[in-house]
Amino acid sequence: MKKIRKQILWTAAVLFLSGCAHTAYLGFHGKSIKSFPEIHKSAVSDTQCLGCHDPDNNPQGPPTPHPDFIGCLKCHND
């Protein structure tokens, strides 16, 4: 019984910590660009996102904590 409980807890922890969906759901992730549509309406590529949010690029907006990650619009353009 203890082994099964341990496996269930381990599986739950791995699922919870993998991917970025859980952080968005729990509010740890950045706000959606839908919150500021007038500023982001011209953003159609990740390079445009990182042009404003890259911490090494004198960001105009809040810096991203993951500038090397691609998929800005995939995660933030819900």
Secondary structure, DSSP 8 states (H G I E B T S, - for coil): -HHHHHHHHHHHHHHHHSSSHHHHHHT-S---GGGSHHHHTT--SHHHHHHHH-GGG--SS---S-TT---HHHHH--
